[in-house]
Structures are given as structure tokens and as C-alpha cells.
Amino acid sequence: MKYPTPPAFRASRAQITRWAILLGLLLTVSGLGGCEKLASPFQRTLLPDMGPRLANSVKLTFDPSFSKLKMQYIDGCNSPHELNVGEEAESIMIDAASQNFTAVTVTGGVPAPIPPDKEIVVALQRSDLKLWADNVYDRVPADITLETLLTFKDATGKELGRQTVSIAHNQRLILEPNNRRCDYGNIREFVHDAGIALSTQFIRTVRTQLAAIAPAPVEGAPAQPVLPMAAMQAKGTLSALSFKATVLDENSNLVFEGGERIRVRIDLVNGGEQDLLGVTATLTGTASLLAQFPTHSLAIGRLHPGQSRSIEFAATLPQSVRQQKAEIHAAVSDSGIRIQPPIQTLALSIQPSSIKTDDVDHIPAVTTGFQQPHTYLLSIGIGPYRDQQISSRKFASLDAAVVSSYFQSLGGLPASNIRLLQDWKAIRSDIDEALLDWLPPHMNRDAVVIVYFAGLASVSSTGETYLVPYDGTATTTSRSYPLKNLEAALARLKAKQTVFLFDGVVSRMGPDNKTKTVLPQWNPTGSSTLHVIGLSGIGQGLEDDQHRHGLFTYYLLRALRGEADTNRDGDVTLGETVAYLSQKVRWASKTYRNQEQRPFAVPAISPIDPSAALILTKVAAIQGTEAH
């Protein structure tokens, strides 16, 4: 690992020696297993868990062709820049190796306490970096290719085999949000993520290769690897880590229904007198239940003596579930070679939703003879966020799914014309992919694009509105999705009509939401999109606990199934739907919740506007409106 040294800094030989020793310790199992990286406003990808640590002690040798690799690019203002790709990739590969082997030595560094039994030489074979000229707004598609040759040797230097490891990583670079807008704010994260991808492939290849190589005893070497002293002292002793696992549901009856949110809370404490490193919580159990969780493992990191931490795993059950008994097994561990705390088992009872049989979640039958092959729906619903400080929408994920089903059954949309993004599948890059890659090839002069978003939006001090993806935050712009980007993407499609539907929460951006009150700007200058927004101003759109939907979405579904068809011609139009929502949501919020939620359309839509005649759904049998 290389650390840049400022020119004005002079270190003594003793200081350099101490740093080298510290680096050697960091690269053994008894150390921290890698170097710390500076925080970034962009979310950096972490190294995945590749499995239990192997007994091998390895020596890494990086050929200068790899470690000194620099790649050039031109920024948005035609200025050249240079990236230290090899240095970043080398650092991550060392981190990855230290997490997967008993000890790691780097050529040129201080020897590890355990002599290496294998050497891996990493040399560059091919590299390429491209920033494509066909950029979209403030995003530039970029590709990076890295191909390396791994040469495996035993402790005597005898070659044992060779393997090629290569990756092709692509990402959209984002122009820095400043006046010049020249360079890309996430260019270093782009290089870092490429290093993660290469290191992941590197570890997989090394694990496979070492498993295939028969161990050859080295003359004079001990029969068994010698563990570091700290590990030897801890071996066979009980870990000081303890925990309590609790499963939580919305109504605390421990009966989980379709559409209900599940939370598994893990409370941990270090009851010992030393720091615990690499603390991790893991869930196993009934496969169909675990499939609803975005991750089954969470890294807690370091716990100081006496320190406690609490984390949560969160998931939302599908609306359609069968009655069953399920189990979740919770386990925690630290990186020490100890007897870990026993696994705790949580028993759950799952049953279908108790929603009334005449409710909107019973998807209407497909309207025969009605097809809209040129209409496309992007339906996004985010309930729990990765940032647990964000208040979740209990029914957002379900709302997005049911809206998709309605447009398929009553709106005449083929399944291939619908893209559904829910919870952890609605990160910023997923939204980009749908808007910038999936939709454009399908567009023609008859195309209609509808975007539905249930979740959180935030407003800056200037009134600029941002949608918050699953991996975003309500307090910073760098991890949010500007509405102007959505508008620009829709405008570029050149569709006949674009519609944006929003149901959720609108908050003020800034620490603790203390930014001065400014109304959100839902209709950016030059936008041709019709916006139908579930609430006015700053606040939270109500959720209907009885029917398990956002109040706006509940009446949207009722509108689509025919209740908005005021002229009884069987066509539910956009104009009829907006008028129905404006009346019903406002009335229901005041009648049942003693609050006022007022949906609105921007720009305002009148019966004579061409967009008012846009057909959303067609009902097979005309239904009368209900009193509630």
C-alpha cells in the first residue's frame, strides 16, 4: 500500500521503521485488516464477504505495470486529468486479501509473523478507460477495463500455475454541482468500485486456485500454521460478545400478514475488557422469508469494551402470501478465533392479508380487446430506506406493485412495458437505467410514459425538488435524484405525453430538516410533463391503515377501476382521474383523519386540454361511484 508523502515532510529512519512495522501488523489477522479510507459524500461499495478466512499465509507481489498504472481522461471542460488506478486497486486487493487469509505480506514490506506458504504475483495485461461523448444531461457513461495475470508460486519460488482475472466496470459519472460543472464528483468512487470488482474476482480466483493446489510441506516449516499470540490466547475461549434478537411487526401481534413490514432488531454488547473487531450480524432461516430482505448480513465493525449497538434488518412481505410458519436464525460474530455466541431462533406466523374481499387489492379482471402497446409505466415504491434515519412509508412498496398490476389488467399495458422498482431495487442507478437505457429504444411519436413514485422527496433552500432513492438521504443532494434530471430524461424521450404521479412525504433538506420553509418546485421551467402530486407543500401524505395504502394511491386505484369515469363511457381518462383525486382525497383526509391532504396537478389541467383525454384504463363493466 502506498501513502503519498508531502514534499515538505521529512521523517527519520526510526519513524519510517515504526510505520513499516505498523503496516505489517495491519496486514495480519490480528490487525485491522486493511487501511482506512477517507469519507466521501458518495456512497462507496464495500468488499463482499467471500467466506471464512483461509489458513494460508500469502505474499503479494505487484508488478510495476499494475501498481503504477495511471489512466487519463478529459473532463467536461476539455481539461486533462490523471487517475492513479493501479494504486487504488492495489490497496483494495490488499484489503481483500487481509480479510480472506490468515496473514498477508506485501513485497517490500515488513515480513508477517507467519512465513508465507504461497506467493501471488499480480501483473497488468490490459487496461482501458472510456468516457462516452453521447452523454445525458449531467451524467456521462464511463467504462473501465482491467485485466491482470496472476502467477502462483510456493514458498520456494516454484511456479504452481497462472490465472487471468479481468473486469469491465461501467457507471455514469456525475458532474460536480458547482458553477463550472467541469469535473465529475464521483470519478474516484468509480475507480474505487472498479477496484472492488477486480478484488472480488481476484479473491474468488485465488480461493479456487489454492483449493486445487495440493499442499506441499516446506523443509523446516512447522506442520501447522503458527497463530499470532493474541489469537492463541483467545482460541477456545468464549467471545465477550453477546446479543438479543427481536422480531417486530406493525401491530405487535407477531402475526405477519401480506403487505406487512418485518423488522429484526439485533442489540449487541461487548462485555469484555478489549475491543472486538469485525463484528457482524447474519440472518438465516426460511428461504422464502429471507428472500424479502435486501441483505442477510450487516457489518457493525468495532465494539469498545462495554459498548452496545443496535441494528435492524427490514423487509416487506408480498401482498400475496400463503399461511405458514417460518423461522429466522440470528447470529453474531467477531473476527477473533473464539467460541461465538449461540444462534437465536425467532419463530413467525405468516398468513394472507385480512383486507376485505371487495377492496382494491383484488386486481380486476383484464379488460378484453383493450391494448395500449405504446404506453410505458415506471413504478417506484420505497418503504424502508438504507439510511435508517429516514422514516419509512409502510405501504409504498405494495402501492407500486398494485399500481403496476392495475395498468396491466385495466390499462392494456403488456408486462414488458412495465418496470417495477421496489425498496432496495430502487437505488439511484436502477432509476437511471430505466429512464436512460430501458425506455429510449421503445419510443415513437405515439408513446406515453407514466412514472409513479411512492416514497420520500426533499426540497432544498431554493425550492429545488429531489426524489430520494433507496440508497439516498434527505439531507444531501449528492445522494438524491433531482427532479430536473427526471424531467430532462422524460423530455429527451420525445413521447406524446409524459405523466408523473407522486405519493409520499415531502421534507425540507438539510441537517435535521432545519432548512427554511420553501415550497417544492414540481414543474421545472420548460417541462412538458404533467405532474399529479398527492399533497401540497411540505408534509406527509396520509397512509390508510385500514386498506394498507397511501391515501392518495388508494383513491388512485379506485379511480383506475372505474369510479372516476363520470361520463360512463367506460374510459377512465387523466382529466377524470385528477378531478376525482382532488375531491376524494381531500374529503377522506378531513372526514376520517381530521387533517387536510390536497392533491393537485401542475400545470393545472382543464377538460379541454389534450392531456385530459389521455385514457389510463378501460373498465369492462361501468360501475357507479361510492359514497366513501
C-alpha positions as CSV (number, residue, x, y, z in Angstrom):
1,M,0.0,0.0,0.0
2,K,1.4,3.4,-0.9
3,Y,0.9,6.6,1.1
4,P,1.6,9.9,-0.6
5,T,4.3,12.0,1.3
6,P,4.1,15.8,1.2
7,P,7.3,17.2,-0.2
8,A,7.9,19.4,2.9
9,F,7.7,16.5,5.3
10,R,10.8,14.8,6.4
11,A,10.7,11.6,8.5
12,S,13.5,10.0,10.4
13,R,14.6,6.4,9.7
14,A,13.1,5.4,13.1
15,Q,9.8,6.9,12.2
16,I,9.8,5.1,8.9
17,T,10.6,1.8,10.6
18,R,7.8,2.2,13.1
19,W,5.3,3.0,10.2
20,A,6.5,-0.1,8.3
21,I,6.0,-2.3,11.4
22,L,2.6,-0.9,11.9
23,L,1.7,-1.6,8.3
24,G,2.9,-5.2,8.7
25,L,0.7,-5.6,11.7
26,L,-2.3,-4.2,9.9
27,L,-1.9,-6.8,7.2
28,T,-2.1,-9.8,9.7
29,V,-5.2,-11.4,11.1
30,S,-4.5,-9.8,14.5
31,G,-4.7,-6.3,13.0
32,L,-7.4,-4.3,11.4
33,G,-7.1,-6.0,8.0
34,G,-6.6,-3.0,5.7
35,C,-6.2,0.7,5.6
36,E,-8.8,3.3,6.5
37,K,-10.2,5.4,3.7
38,L,-11.3,9.0,3.9
39,A,-15.1,9.6,4.0
40,S,-16.7,10.6,0.7
41,P,-20.0,12.3,0.0
42,F,-20.8,9.5,-2.4
43,Q,-21.6,6.0,-1.1
44,R,-18.6,3.7,-1.7
45,T,-19.1,0.0,-2.4
46,L,-17.8,-2.3,0.3
47,L,-15.9,-5.6,-0.2
48,P,-18.3,-8.5,-0.1
49,D,-18.0,-11.4,2.4
50,M,-16.2,-14.1,0.4
51,G,-16.4,-16.8,3.1
52,P,-14.4,-18.0,6.1
53,R,-10.8,-16.9,6.4
54,L,-8.4,-19.5,4.9
55,A,-5.4,-20.8,6.8
56,N,-2.9,-19.7,4.1
57,S,-0.3,-17.0,4.7
58,V,0.2,-15.3,1.3
59,K,2.8,-12.9,-0.1
60,L,1.5,-10.4,-2.7
61,T,3.9,-9.1,-5.3
62,F,2.6,-6.3,-7.5
63,D,4.4,-5.8,-10.8
64,P,5.0,-2.1,-11.5
65,S,2.9,-2.4,-14.7
66,F,0.0,-2.8,-12.3
67,S,0.8,-0.8,-9.2
68,K,1.9,2.3,-11.2
69,L,-1.0,2.2,-13.7
70,K,-2.3,5.7,-14.4
71,M,-5.2,6.4,-16.7
72,Q,-6.1,9.7,-18.4
73,Y,-9.5,11.3,-19.1
74,I,-10.8,14.6,-20.3
75,D,-13.4,16.4,-18.1
76,G,-16.5,18.3,-19.2
77,C,-14.4,21.5,-19.8
78,N,-11.8,19.6,-22.0
79,S,-9.1,19.7,-19.3
80,P,-6.9,16.6,-18.9
81,H,-6.8,14.6,-15.7
82,E,-4.8,11.5,-14.4
83,L,-6.1,8.8,-12.2
84,N,-3.9,6.6,-10.0
85,V,-5.9,3.4,-10.9
86,G,-3.2,1.0,-10.0
87,E,-2.5,2.5,-6.6
88,E,-6.2,2.3,-5.7
89,A,-6.7,-1.2,-7.0
90,E,-3.6,-2.4,-5.2
91,S,-4.8,-1.0,-1.9
92,I,-8.2,-2.7,-2.2
93,M,-6.7,-6.0,-3.2
94,I,-4.5,-5.9,-0.1
95,D,-7.6,-5.2,2.0
96,A,-9.4,-8.1,0.3
97,A,-6.5,-10.5,0.9
98,S,-6.2,-9.5,4.6
99,Q,-9.9,-10.3,5.1
100,N,-9.6,-13.8,3.5
101,F,-6.2,-15.2,4.6
102,T,-4.5,-15.8,8.0
103,A,-1.7,-13.4,7.2
104,V,-0.7,-11.2,4.2
105,T,2.8,-9.9,3.3
106,V,3.4,-7.4,0.6
107,T,6.8,-7.5,-1.2
108,G,8.9,-4.7,0.0
109,G,7.1,-4.5,3.4
110,V,7.9,-5.9,6.8
111,P,7.6,-9.8,7.0
112,A,4.5,-11.1,8.7
113,P,4.7,-13.2,11.9
114,I,3.7,-16.2,9.8
115,P,6.1,-17.1,6.9
116,P,4.1,-17.1,3.6
117,D,3.3,-20.5,2.1
118,K,2.2,-19.1,-1.2
119,E,3.2,-16.1,-3.3
120,I,0.9,-14.4,-5.8
121,V,2.4,-12.1,-8.5
122,V,-0.1,-9.6,-10.0
123,A,0.8,-8.2,-13.4
124,L,-1.2,-6.0,-15.8
125,Q,-2.1,-7.4,-19.2
126,R,-4.7,-4.9,-20.5
127,S,-6.4,-1.7,-19.3
128,D,-8.8,0.8,-20.9
129,L,-10.8,3.9,-19.8
130,K,-13.6,5.4,-21.9
131,L,-15.9,8.4,-21.3
132,W,-18.5,8.4,-23.9
133,A,-19.4,11.6,-25.8
134,D,-23.1,10.6,-26.0
135,N,-23.7,11.9,-22.5
136,V,-27.1,12.7,-21.0
137,Y,-27.5,15.9,-19.1
138,D,-25.1,15.9,-16.1
139,R,-24.3,12.2,-16.5
140,V,-21.6,10.7,-18.6
141,P,-21.4,6.9,-19.3
142,A,-17.9,5.6,-18.5
143,D,-16.3,2.2,-18.9
144,I,-13.1,0.9,-17.3
145,T,-11.5,-2.4,-18.2
146,L,-8.7,-4.1,-16.2
147,E,-7.1,-7.5,-17.0
148,T,-4.4,-9.0,-14.8
149,L,-2.3,-12.1,-14.9
150,L,-1.9,-13.9,-11.6
151,T,1.1,-16.2,-11.1
152,F,1.1,-18.6,-8.2
153,K,4.3,-19.8,-6.5
154,D,5.1,-21.9,-3.5
155,A,7.4,-20.9,-0.6
156,T,10.5,-21.9,-2.6
157,G,9.6,-19.8,-5.6
158,K,8.4,-22.7,-7.8
159,E,5.6,-21.7,-10.1
160,L,2.3,-23.5,-9.4
161,G,0.0,-22.1,-12.1
162,R,-1.3,-19.0,-13.8
163,Q,-4.8,-17.4,-14.0
164,T,-6.2,-14.4,-15.7
165,V,-8.6,-12.0,-13.9
166,S,-10.5,-9.3,-15.7
167,I,-13.4,-7.0,-15.2
168,A,-15.3,-4.5,-17.3
169,H,-17.0,-1.9,-15.0
170,N,-19.4,0.7,-16.2
171,Q,-21.0,3.6,-14.4
172,R,-22.5,7.1,-15.0
173,L,-20.3,9.9,-13.9
174,I,-22.0,12.9,-12.4
175,L,-20.8,16.5,-13.0
176,E,-19.9,18.3,-9.8
177,P,-22.8,20.5,-8.6
178,N,-20.8,23.8,-8.8
179,N,-20.9,26.8,-11.2
180,R,-18.2,25.4,-13.6
181,R,-19.6,21.8,-13.8
182,C,-16.3,20.6,-15.3
183,D,-15.1,17.5,-13.4
184,Y,-17.1,14.5,-12.1
185,G,-17.9,14.3,-8.5
186,N,-17.9,10.5,-8.3
187,I,-14.9,9.8,-10.6
188,R,-12.9,8.5,-7.6
189,E,-15.8,6.3,-6.4
190,F,-15.9,5.0,-10.0
191,V,-12.3,3.9,-9.8
192,H,-12.8,2.6,-6.3
193,D,-15.8,0.5,-7.4
194,A,-13.8,-0.9,-10.3
195,G,-11.1,-1.9,-7.7
196,I,-13.8,-3.6,-5.6
197,A,-15.0,-5.6,-8.7
198,L,-11.4,-6.6,-9.6
199,S,-10.6,-7.6,-6.0
200,T,-13.7,-9.7,-5.7
201,Q,-12.8,-11.6,-8.8
202,F,-9.2,-11.8,-7.6
203,I,-10.2,-13.4,-4.3
204,R,-12.6,-15.9,-6.0
205,T,-9.9,-16.9,-8.4
206,V,-7.3,-17.2,-5.6
207,R,-9.6,-19.3,-3.4
208,T,-10.3,-21.7,-6.3
209,Q,-6.7,-22.0,-7.3
210,L,-5.4,-22.6,-3.7
211,A,-8.0,-25.3,-3.2
212,A,-6.8,-27.0,-6.4
213,I,-3.1,-26.9,-5.3
214,A,-2.1,-29.8,-3.1
215,P,-0.3,-28.5,-0.1
216,A,3.4,-29.2,-0.3
217,P,5.3,-29.2,3.0
218,V,8.3,-26.9,3.2
219,E,11.5,-28.2,4.8
220,G,11.9,-26.7,8.2
221,A,8.4,-25.2,8.3
222,P,6.1,-26.1,11.2
223,A,3.4,-28.7,10.4
224,Q,0.6,-26.3,11.4
225,P,0.5,-22.5,10.9
226,V,1.6,-20.6,13.9
227,L,-1.2,-18.3,15.1
228,P,-0.4,-14.7,16.3
229,M,-0.1,-14.5,20.1
230,A,-3.5,-12.7,20.5
231,A,-5.3,-15.4,18.5
232,M,-3.6,-18.2,20.5
233,Q,-4.7,-16.6,23.8
234,A,-8.2,-16.3,22.6
235,K,-8.5,-19.8,21.0
236,G,-11.1,-21.9,22.7
237,T,-12.4,-19.1,24.9
238,L,-16.0,-17.7,24.8
239,S,-16.4,-14.4,23.0
240,A,-17.2,-11.4,25.1
241,L,-19.9,-10.5,22.5
242,S,-23.5,-11.0,23.5
243,F,-26.7,-10.1,21.8
244,K,-30.5,-10.3,21.8
245,A,-32.6,-10.7,18.7
246,T,-36.2,-9.4,18.5
247,V,-38.7,-9.6,15.6
248,L,-41.1,-6.6,15.4
249,D,-44.3,-6.1,13.4
250,E,-46.6,-3.1,12.8
251,N,-49.3,-4.1,15.3
252,S,-47.1,-6.1,17.7
253,N,-49.2,-9.3,17.5
254,L,-46.4,-11.3,16.0
255,V,-48.7,-12.5,13.2
256,F,-47.4,-11.2,9.9
257,E,-49.8,-10.5,7.0
258,G,-49.3,-10.0,3.3
259,G,-48.0,-6.4,2.8
260,E,-46.8,-6.0,6.4
261,R,-43.3,-4.8,7.3
262,I,-41.0,-7.1,9.3
263,R,-38.1,-5.7,11.3
264,V,-35.5,-7.9,13.0
265,R,-33.7,-5.9,15.7
266,I,-30.2,-7.0,17.0
267,D,-29.0,-5.5,20.3
268,L,-25.3,-6.2,20.8
269,V,-22.9,-5.5,23.7
270,N,-19.2,-6.1,24.3
271,G,-19.0,-7.4,27.9
272,G,-15.2,-7.9,27.8
273,E,-12.2,-5.7,28.5
274,Q,-10.8,-5.5,25.0
275,D,-12.0,-4.1,21.7
276,L,-13.9,-6.5,19.4
277,L,-13.1,-6.2,15.7
278,G,-15.1,-7.2,12.6
279,V,-18.4,-7.6,14.4
280,T,-21.1,-8.9,12.0
281,A,-24.7,-9.9,12.3
282,T,-26.2,-12.5,10.0
283,L,-29.7,-13.9,9.3
284,T,-30.5,-17.4,8.0
285,G,-33.8,-19.4,8.1
286,T,-36.8,-19.9,5.9
287,A,-35.7,-19.2,2.3
288,S,-39.0,-17.6,1.1
289,L,-38.9,-15.2,4.0
290,L,-35.2,-14.3,3.8
291,A,-35.7,-13.5,0.1
292,Q,-37.6,-10.4,1.1
293,F,-34.7,-8.9,3.0
294,P,-32.2,-6.7,0.9
295,T,-29.3,-8.2,2.8
296,H,-28.7,-11.1,5.2
297,S,-25.5,-9.7,6.7
298,L,-24.7,-6.4,8.3
299,A,-21.2,-5.2,9.4
300,I,-21.1,-3.5,12.8
301,G,-17.3,-3.1,12.9
302,R,-15.6,-2.3,16.2
303,L,-17.1,-2.5,19.6
304,H,-15.2,-1.0,22.5
305,P,-15.4,-2.6,26.0
306,G,-18.8,-2.0,27.5
307,Q,-20.1,-0.5,24.2
308,S,-23.6,-1.5,22.9
309,R,-25.1,-1.2,19.4
310,S,-28.4,-1.8,17.9
311,I,-29.1,-2.6,14.2
312,E,-32.2,-3.6,12.2
313,F,-32.9,-5.8,9.2
314,A,-36.1,-4.7,7.5
315,A,-38.3,-6.3,4.8
316,T,-41.9,-6.0,3.4
317,L,-43.9,-9.2,2.8
318,P,-45.5,-9.6,-0.6
319,Q,-49.3,-8.9,-0.6
320,S,-50.0,-12.5,-1.7
321,V,-48.5,-15.0,0.8
322,R,-49.6,-18.4,1.9
323,Q,-50.3,-19.3,5.5
324,Q,-47.1,-20.8,7.0
325,K,-44.8,-21.0,10.0
326,A,-41.3,-19.5,9.4
327,E,-38.1,-19.1,11.3
328,I,-35.3,-16.6,11.3
329,H,-32.0,-17.6,12.8
330,A,-29.9,-14.6,14.1
331,A,-26.1,-15.0,14.6
332,V,-23.4,-12.5,15.5
333,S,-19.6,-12.9,15.4
334,D,-16.4,-11.1,15.7
335,S,-13.0,-11.6,13.9
336,G,-11.4,-13.3,16.9
337,I,-10.8,-17.1,16.9
338,R,-13.3,-17.7,19.7
339,I,-16.4,-19.6,20.5
340,Q,-19.1,-17.2,19.2
341,P,-22.5,-16.6,21.0
342,P,-25.1,-19.3,20.2
343,I,-27.6,-18.7,17.4
344,Q,-31.0,-17.3,18.4
345,T,-34.2,-18.5,16.7
346,L,-37.2,-16.3,16.1
347,A,-40.5,-18.1,15.2
348,L,-43.0,-16.2,13.0
349,S,-46.6,-16.9,11.9
350,I,-47.4,-15.7,8.4
351,Q,-50.9,-15.5,6.9
352,P,-52.7,-13.9,4.0
353,S,-53.8,-10.3,4.4
354,S,-57.1,-9.7,6.1
355,I,-58.1,-6.9,3.7
356,K,-61.8,-7.1,2.8
357,T,-62.8,-9.1,-0.2
358,D,-64.1,-6.0,-2.1
359,D,-61.0,-3.9,-1.6
360,V,-58.7,-2.5,-4.3
361,D,-56.0,-5.2,-3.8
362,H,-58.2,-7.7,-5.6
363,I,-56.8,-7.0,-9.1
364,P,-59.7,-6.6,-11.6
365,A,-60.0,-8.9,-14.5
366,V,-58.2,-8.0,-17.7
367,T,-60.2,-5.8,-20.0
368,T,-60.5,-7.8,-23.2
369,G,-59.9,-6.1,-26.5
370,F,-58.1,-3.1,-25.0
371,Q,-54.4,-2.7,-25.5
372,Q,-52.0,0.2,-25.2
373,P,-48.8,-1.2,-26.6
374,H,-47.1,2.3,-26.8
375,T,-47.8,3.2,-23.1
376,Y,-45.0,2.5,-20.6
377,L,-45.0,2.6,-16.8
378,L,-42.1,3.0,-14.4
379,S,-43.5,2.3,-11.0
380,I,-41.2,3.0,-8.0
381,G,-42.1,2.3,-4.3
382,I,-39.7,2.7,-1.4
383,G,-40.8,1.9,2.1
384,P,-37.7,1.3,4.3
385,Y,-34.6,3.1,3.3
386,R,-31.0,2.0,3.7
387,D,-30.5,5.1,5.8
388,Q,-32.5,4.1,8.9
389,Q,-32.8,7.7,10.0
390,I,-35.4,8.2,7.2
391,S,-38.9,7.5,8.3
392,S,-40.3,4.7,6.2
393,R,-43.6,4.5,4.2
394,K,-45.3,1.4,5.4
395,F,-47.2,0.7,2.2
396,A,-45.0,2.3,-0.6
397,S,-43.6,-0.9,-1.9
398,L,-47.1,-2.5,-2.1
399,D,-48.5,0.6,-3.7
400,A,-46.0,0.5,-6.5
401,A,-46.8,-3.2,-7.2
402,V,-50.6,-2.8,-7.2
403,V,-50.4,0.3,-9.5
404,S,-48.4,-1.9,-11.9
405,S,-51.0,-4.6,-11.8
406,Y,-53.8,-2.2,-12.5
407,F,-52.1,-0.7,-15.5
408,Q,-51.5,-4.2,-16.8
409,S,-55.1,-5.5,-16.2
410,L,-57.2,-2.4,-16.9
411,G,-54.7,-0.2,-18.7
412,G,-53.9,-2.6,-21.5
413,L,-50.1,-2.5,-21.0
414,P,-48.1,-5.6,-21.8
415,A,-45.9,-6.8,-18.9
416,S,-42.8,-5.9,-20.9
417,N,-44.0,-2.3,-20.9
418,I,-43.8,-2.1,-17.1
419,R,-40.7,-1.7,-14.9
420,L,-41.3,-2.1,-11.2
421,L,-38.6,-0.9,-8.7
422,Q,-39.2,-1.6,-5.0
423,D,-37.2,-0.9,-1.9
424,W,-33.6,-1.9,-2.3
425,K,-34.1,-2.5,-6.1
426,A,-34.8,1.3,-6.4
427,I,-31.3,2.7,-6.0
428,R,-30.2,5.7,-8.0
429,S,-28.5,3.6,-10.7
430,D,-31.7,1.5,-11.1
431,I,-33.8,4.6,-11.8
432,D,-31.1,5.9,-14.2
433,E,-31.1,2.5,-16.0
434,A,-34.9,2.6,-16.5
435,L,-35.0,6.2,-17.7
436,L,-31.8,6.3,-19.8
437,D,-31.4,2.7,-21.1
438,W,-34.8,0.8,-20.9
439,L,-37.2,3.5,-22.2
440,P,-35.4,5.2,-25.1
441,P,-35.3,2.3,-27.6
442,H,-39.1,1.9,-27.3
443,M,-40.1,5.5,-28.0
444,N,-42.1,6.7,-31.0
445,R,-44.5,9.6,-31.7
446,D,-47.4,7.7,-30.1
447,A,-45.5,6.8,-26.9
448,V,-46.9,7.6,-23.5
449,V,-44.7,7.4,-20.4
450,I,-46.1,7.3,-16.8
451,V,-43.8,7.5,-13.8
452,Y,-45.3,6.6,-10.4
453,F,-43.2,7.3,-7.3
454,A,-44.2,6.4,-3.7
455,G,-41.6,7.4,-1.1
456,L,-39.7,10.5,0.0
457,A,-38.9,13.8,-1.7
458,S,-36.9,16.6,-0.2
459,V,-36.7,20.3,-1.0
460,S,-33.6,22.5,-0.9
461,S,-33.5,26.1,0.4
462,T,-34.0,27.3,-3.2
463,G,-37.1,25.1,-3.8
464,E,-35.4,22.6,-6.0
465,T,-37.1,19.2,-5.5
466,Y,-35.3,15.9,-5.2
467,L,-36.6,12.3,-5.2
468,V,-34.8,10.1,-2.6
469,P,-33.9,6.7,-3.9
470,Y,-33.3,3.7,-1.6
471,D,-29.6,4.5,-1.2
472,G,-30.2,8.2,-0.8
473,T,-30.6,10.6,2.0
474,A,-32.9,13.5,2.7
475,T,-30.1,15.8,3.9
476,T,-27.7,16.0,1.0
477,T,-28.1,16.5,-2.8
478,S,-25.3,14.1,-3.8
479,R,-27.3,11.0,-2.9
480,S,-30.7,12.2,-4.1
481,Y,-32.3,12.2,-7.5
482,P,-33.0,15.8,-8.8
483,L,-36.5,16.1,-10.2
484,K,-34.9,18.2,-13.0
485,N,-32.9,15.1,-14.1
486,L,-36.2,13.1,-14.3
487,E,-37.7,15.9,-16.3
488,A,-34.7,16.1,-18.7
489,A,-34.8,12.3,-19.2
490,L,-38.5,12.4,-20.0
491,A,-38.1,15.3,-22.3
492,R,-35.4,13.6,-24.3
493,L,-37.8,10.7,-24.9
494,K,-39.9,12.9,-27.1
495,A,-43.0,11.0,-26.1
496,K,-46.5,12.2,-27.0
497,Q,-47.3,12.5,-23.3
498,T,-45.4,12.1,-20.0
499,V,-47.1,11.9,-16.6
500,F,-45.6,11.9,-13.1
501,L,-47.6,10.7,-10.1
502,F,-46.2,11.2,-6.6
503,D,-47.5,9.8,-3.2
504,G,-45.4,10.2,-0.1
505,V,-43.5,12.6,2.1
506,V,-42.0,15.9,1.3
507,S,-39.4,17.2,3.7
508,R,-37.0,20.1,3.9
509,M,-33.4,19.3,3.0
510,G,-30.6,20.0,5.5
511,P,-29.4,18.8,8.9
512,D,-32.4,17.9,11.0
513,N,-34.6,19.4,8.2
514,K,-33.9,22.9,9.5
515,T,-33.7,24.5,6.1
516,K,-36.0,27.4,5.8
517,T,-39.5,26.6,4.5
518,V,-39.7,26.9,0.7
519,L,-42.4,25.3,-1.4
520,P,-41.3,22.5,-3.7
521,Q,-41.0,23.2,-7.4
522,W,-42.8,20.4,-9.0
523,N,-42.9,21.9,-12.5
524,P,-39.4,22.9,-13.6
525,T,-39.1,25.5,-16.3
526,G,-39.7,24.1,-19.8
527,S,-41.1,20.8,-18.5
528,S,-43.7,19.1,-20.8
529,T,-44.7,16.6,-18.1
530,L,-48.0,16.7,-16.3
531,H,-47.4,16.2,-12.5
532,V,-50.1,14.8,-10.3
533,I,-48.9,15.3,-6.7
534,G,-50.5,13.7,-3.7
535,L,-50.1,16.6,-1.3
536,S,-49.4,20.3,-1.4
537,G,-46.4,21.9,0.3
538,I,-44.2,20.3,2.9
539,G,-45.6,17.4,4.9
540,Q,-46.5,13.7,4.9
541,G,-49.1,12.1,2.6
542,L,-51.5,10.2,4.8
543,E,-51.5,6.4,4.8
544,D,-54.7,4.4,5.1
545,D,-54.0,1.7,7.7
546,Q,-57.3,0.0,7.1
547,H,-56.7,-0.6,3.5
548,R,-52.9,-0.6,3.7
549,H,-52.2,2.0,1.1
550,G,-51.2,5.6,0.8
551,L,-54.4,7.6,0.9
552,F,-53.7,9.2,-2.5
553,T,-52.8,5.8,-4.0
554,Y,-55.9,4.1,-2.5
555,Y,-58.1,6.6,-4.3
556,L,-55.9,6.4,-7.4
557,L,-56.6,2.7,-7.6
558,R,-60.4,3.3,-7.1
559,A,-60.3,5.8,-9.9
560,L,-58.5,3.5,-12.3
561,R,-61.0,0.7,-11.7
562,G,-63.8,2.9,-12.9
563,E,-65.0,5.2,-10.1
564,A,-63.5,8.3,-11.9
565,D,-65.5,7.5,-15.1
566,T,-68.0,10.3,-14.5
567,N,-69.4,10.3,-18.1
568,R,-69.9,6.5,-18.0
569,D,-68.3,5.9,-21.4
570,G,-66.0,3.1,-20.0
571,D,-62.8,5.2,-20.4
572,V,-61.0,6.5,-17.3
573,T,-59.1,9.5,-18.6
574,L,-56.4,11.5,-17.0
575,G,-58.7,14.5,-16.6
576,E,-61.3,12.5,-14.8
577,T,-58.7,10.9,-12.6
578,V,-57.3,14.2,-11.5
579,A,-60.7,15.6,-10.7
580,Y,-61.7,12.5,-8.8
581,L,-58.5,12.5,-6.7
582,S,-58.8,16.2,-5.9
583,Q,-62.2,15.7,-4.5
584,K,-61.9,12.2,-2.8
585,V,-58.5,12.5,-1.1
586,R,-59.3,15.9,0.4
587,W,-62.8,14.7,1.6
588,A,-61.4,11.5,3.1
589,S,-58.5,13.2,4.9
590,K,-60.8,15.6,6.6
591,T,-63.6,13.1,7.4
592,Y,-61.6,10.2,8.7
593,R,-58.3,11.8,9.9
594,N,-59.3,15.4,10.8
595,Q,-56.5,16.6,8.5
596,E,-56.4,18.1,5.1
597,Q,-54.5,16.5,2.2
598,R,-55.0,18.2,-1.0
599,P,-53.7,16.6,-4.3
600,F,-53.1,18.9,-7.3
601,A,-52.0,18.8,-10.9
602,V,-49.2,21.1,-12.2
603,P,-49.6,22.5,-14.7
604,A,-53.3,22.8,-13.9
605,I,-55.4,20.6,-16.3
606,S,-58.7,21.6,-17.8
607,P,-61.3,19.4,-19.5
608,I,-60.4,20.9,-22.9
609,D,-56.6,20.2,-22.6
610,P,-55.5,17.4,-24.9
611,S,-53.8,15.6,-21.9
612,A,-57.1,15.4,-20.1
613,A,-58.4,13.0,-22.8
614,L,-55.5,10.6,-22.2
615,I,-57.0,7.2,-21.5
616,L,-55.5,5.5,-18.5
617,T,-57.7,2.4,-18.1
618,K,-60.9,1.0,-19.6
619,V,-63.4,-0.8,-17.5
620,A,-65.2,-3.8,-18.7
621,A,-68.4,-3.0,-16.7
622,I,-69.3,0.5,-15.8
623,Q,-69.5,1.0,-12.0
624,G,-71.2,3.7,-10.0
625,T,-69.3,5.9,-7.6
626,E,-69.5,5.0,-3.9
627,A,-70.2,7.4,-1.1
628,H,-66.8,6.8,0.6
